Amino acid sequence: MRGTVEFGTTTLIGQGWRDGGLGIFASHILEQDIVRPQLSMRIQIEGLRLSWPVSFSGFVLETTAALTVPAWNTVPTAPVRDGDQNVVIVETGGSGKFFRLSKP
């Protein structure tokens, strides 16, 4: 599924799915002046694989449990380079999670 969520002047766009009661939505913020990397995701045996191009340096992967009053926290796992991609694998258990890339 692909979706757009707007919070005032901030727009979150992402792709997600629901599988076995697990809801995951990956997103990245778009702003007029900043070109943002696309956050890709794929389910693997190890967990959810989130990746973005290494050419976009300085971005941090963040997560929150809800978008109604988001409390974004940095994902504690450091990205690993895999070819031309930064990759983070997160566990898929528990409740739904939302992800975004942010540039501090």
Secondary structure, 3 states (H helix, E strand, C coil): CEEEEEECCEEEEEEEEEECCEEEEEEEEEECCECCCCCEEEEECCEEEEEEECCCCCCEEEEECCCCCCCCEECCCCCEEECCEEEEEECCCCCCEEEEEECC
